[in-house]
Amino acid sequence: MLITASLAKFQPNLLKLEILSQSQIPGLSNELQLANLQKFIIAKGLTLQSYRKLRPRFDVPPEFEKYRFLELQDKPLVILDDSHILIPSAHLFVWALSTGLFYALSDHTKGEGKRNQFRTLFGLVFQDYVGRILNEAPLLLGKQWEVVPEFRSKLGKDSPDWLLVRDNTVILIECKTSRLTLESRTFAYGEKFDDDARRCFVRPLQKLRDFVIGVRNRTFDHSSLRACKHFYGVVISFEPLRFANSTYSRIFSDDIADVHEVLDGFQFMAIEELERLVSFQKPDILTILTQKLNEAREDEWGGFLGKNYPVPEQHPVLRQKLYDLFPGFEEHQRGADTKNTDTD
């Protein structure tokens, strides 16, 4: 993909951003200043000569040789000259504009050891966001589920981030922003991968296991939980943890054997998959979860939902959130829809 742009005098129309950057939509045009777009190109681009001087970052066995060069993930733009920018991978370009910003901020605020102020604060924001989805998703939960926020046990330990309680059933929701390192995600082998996978996969399940044990021995005491007998676990990650419900479950089967004994079932899903669930008018979350566990336990959620629950064209909850975030956008969108209808 070759995109023409001027680094000296940025031309947004050539990047198909003219409508956004010049729109009258309150709250949106201010976020797309041309100077910021120019900064993005400088921050996320390298000249062709600079790319040629780069060296692979990891030393790996011969069979992984072809995977070593990962610089396009960090720098998806190749600046050919003052007027031309090459985008070798559209996928990595979009990633850098969205999820990649999270990792850029995370790397920028990294402290000593594992300290990272941005990651700590973002984890709290992510937990709150998941709670908002659960509390504001009547199509998913109806009025039958009680949403219980995190609380502490008599011993000072934290419960899962959110609990969905109905009759004698609880769905435990644990939110995780932890991720596999770039090296582990690329090569998926060795001691480093083993440590990363245990942190992202095993530990959240062990926390859910300990909570259920605490409920049964009344260490975790909550009036809504005293009649509960069935416990399901759902770990919601900021970034998809591929193969968590299949390959990882087999690799770490010994570590999570007692998890299977305590929980009725568990699943990992990414935040975008939870967002997708809130668009369904029926069935509710427990029906979908038990169907997934019984029929497609090891499948990725995207494939399972696509096969059984097609996404409606208009996502009711997220679309309203967009209107709330950018006042005036709803009227703008209606005008565009009317124009398209007249054209048809």
N, C-alpha and C positions, 0 to 999 in steps of 0.2 A: 504494500500500500504506500503510495507516494503522495504526500500532502504538500502543497506549495504554501508557504507563509513567509512573511517578512519579519525578521527578527528586529530590524531597526524600526519599522513602522508596521505594527501588527495588523493584519487584515482578517478579522474574525469570520467574514463571510466565506473565506476559503476553507475554514475549519467547520463550516456549517453552524457557527455559533452566533451569527449576526442577529437572529431573531431574539435569542436569549439575552445577549449583551445589550441590545437596544430596546428591550421590551419595557413596557410601563407596569409590569407586574410588581407590586410592592414587595420588597424583601428579596426579590430574585435578581434584579438587575445589579444591585449593589454587590452581590456576591461574585459577579462575573466581570470584574474590571479587567480591561485589556492588559493592564500592567501585571496583574496576577497571572494571567495566562502566559505572558512573556516569562515571568519568573519560573513558572512550571516547566517551560521548555528548557530554560537554562539549567534548572535543578535536575531534570530527568532526561537530559540529552547529552550525548558525547559526539565529538566529531569522528568522522570515519578513521582519521589517523589515530585518534586516541583508542578506538576499539581495537585497532590492529596491534597496538602495543600491550593490550591487556593479556593477562595470563590466567589460566584456570585457577580457582581458589582452593581446590581440594586435591590431595594426593589419594588416589583410589586404585583398586585393582583394575586390571585391563578390561574386564567385562563391563565396568562402569565408565569407561573412558568417554563415551559419547555424551554422557550426562554432565560432564564437569563444567562446561562453560555456561554460566547462569547469569551473566551480566545483564542480559536483556530484561530480566525481572526487575532489576534495580534501575536500569537506564533503558527504557523501551524506545527512546527516540534517538535516531542517528541524524545528526546535523550535517548535511552534505555541503552546504554553503549558506550564504546569507539569505537565500530565497527558497531553499528546499530542505524538507525534513522527511526522512524515511522512517516508516513505522513497520518493521519486519513482522510484528505480531500484533494484530488488533486486540487479541485477548489480553496480552500483557499490558497494552496501552490502557485499556479500560480498567484493568486491575490496579494500575498505578494511580488512576484517578479516583478510585474508590477505596477498596480494602488496603491497597498499598499505602495510602496516607496514614492509616492506623499504625502500620509497622514503621513508617518513617518517623512519626512522632514518638513511637516507643523507643526506637534506636537513639533518637535525639536526646531523650530524657534519661537514658540509662545511667544508673549510679554505680556505687561500689557493690560488688557481688551480684546478688539478685535484686537489689533495690531498684525500683523504677516507679517514680511518683505518678507518671502518666498511666501506667498499667494498673496501679493500685486504684486510682480514682476512676479510671475507665471501667474497672471491674464492678464498682458500685453503681455506676451509671447503667451498665449492661444489666445488672440484676434488677434495677428499678424499671428498666424498659421492658424486660420480660414480665414483670409484675403488672405493668400497665396493659400489656397485651391480654393477660389472663383476666384482669378486672374489667376490661373494656371490650370483651369478645362475647357478646350475648349469643351470637350465632353458634359459637363453639360450646359455651358452658351453660347457656340458659340461666335459669334461676336456681338450678338444683345443686350446683357445686358451691361450696364455701372456699374462698381463697384465703389461706392463712399465711401471713408473712413469717419470716425467719424469727425464731425465738431461741432462748438459751435454756440449757438443762440445769438441773440442780447442781451439777458439777462444773458449770460455766462453759460447756461446749455448745457450739452453734448447731442448730437444726439445718436441714436443707433450706435453700433460699426461699422456696415457695411450696406450699402444700395445697393440693386440691382434694377436698374432703366431701364425700357423699355417702350417707348411710354408714356401712361398715368397710368402705373402700377409701384408700388414700393413694393419690399419685404424687410422688415425691419429685420435685423439680430442683435440680442443681445446675446453676449457671457457671460456665467456665470460659474464661478468656485465654487460658493457657493454650499453648500450641506447640506442636513439634518444631524443633529448630529446622532451619533451611537444609542443613546437612542430613538430618534424619528423614525429612520429607522426600529428599531427592534419592537417597541410597537405601534407606530402610533396612539397615543391617548394622551389626556391631554393638559395642557396649554403650555408646552414646545414644543410639536409637532405643536400646532397651531401657535406659534411664528415662528418656523423654516419654516413651510410650507408657511406662508405669505412672509417671506423673500425670499424664493427660487421660489415661484410660482406667488404670487400676485404682488409684486413690479416690476419685469421685465415687466409684462403686463401693469402696470400703466405707466411705463416709455414710452412704445411704444404708449400708448394712448395719453399721453401729447405731444409727438413729433408730431403726426398727427394733433392734435389741433393747435400746433405751426406752422406747415406748412400751414394750412388753414388761420391762421391769420397773416402769414408772420413773426412771431417771429423767426422761423427757415426758413431762406431764402436761397435757393440754386437754381441756374439757371436750374438745371436738374429736379427740383421738381415742377416747377410752373404750368406745365400742367397735373400733376398727380391727378387722381381721385380715384384710387383703391389702398388700402394699406393692405398688408398681413404681419403678424408678425410671426417670427420664433425665438424661444429662443433655443440656442445651449448650452448644458451643458457639462462640462468635464466628469461628471459621470451621467449615466441615472437616470432621475427622474421618476421612475415608476408611472404609473397611473396619470401623470400630465394632459394628454389629456382627461381623463375620470373622475375618482373619485374626483380629486382635483377641476376640473371645476365645479362639482356639489356641493362640500362642500363649496366652496367660490364663489358661483354663485352671491350672493348679492354684493360682493366686486368687481367683474369684469363685472357687468351688463353694465356699460357704455363703457367698452372695446369692447363688442360685437357691441355696437352702432357705434363705431368709425372705427373699423377694419373690413375688409371684411372676415377675418378669422385669426386664429392663431394656431400654433402648437409648442410643445416642442419636441426636438430631441437631442440625444446625439451625441458627436463628431464622434463616429465610424459610425453612420448612415449617417452623411454628407459625410464622407470619402467613404462610400459605394455608395452614389449617383453619385460621380464624375466618376464612372466607366461606367455609362450608356451613350451610344451614342445617344439615343433618348428615350422618349421625353425629353424636357427641364424641368427645375426645376418648373416652374409655372404650367405646365400640371400635373406633379406628385403631387404638393402641392394641387391644386384644386381637383384632383381626390381623394386624401386622405380626404380632408374636406367634399366632397360630398358623398363619399361611405363608409368611414371608419374613421370618425372623432375621435372616441374614442379608436380606436385600437392602439396597440403599433406599432411603426414604423418597428420594426424587422419583425413582422408577416405580415404587409402590403407589405413590399418590397419583402419578401420571396415568397409571393403568386403572386404578379404581376410583379416583376422585378428580376428574378434570377440573382445572382452575377456571372459574367464571371469567368472562372477558373483563368485567369491571370488578376490581377487588374492593368491596364496600368499606372495610375498616381502614385499610392503608390509603385508599383514595381520599377519604374524609380527613385523614391526618395530613395529607398533602395540602388540602384546602386550608386546614387550620394553620399550617406552618407558613404558607404563602397566601395571605388574604388577597383576594382579587384574582387568584389563579382560576377559581371555579368559573367566574364569569368569562374570563379569557378562553377557557377550554370550551365552554358552551358556545361561544361565538365561533370557534374553530370547527366544532362539530356541526353547527348549523350551516356553515359555509361548505363543508364537505358534503352534507346532505343535499344542498342546493345543486352542487356540482354533479352529484350522481343523478 
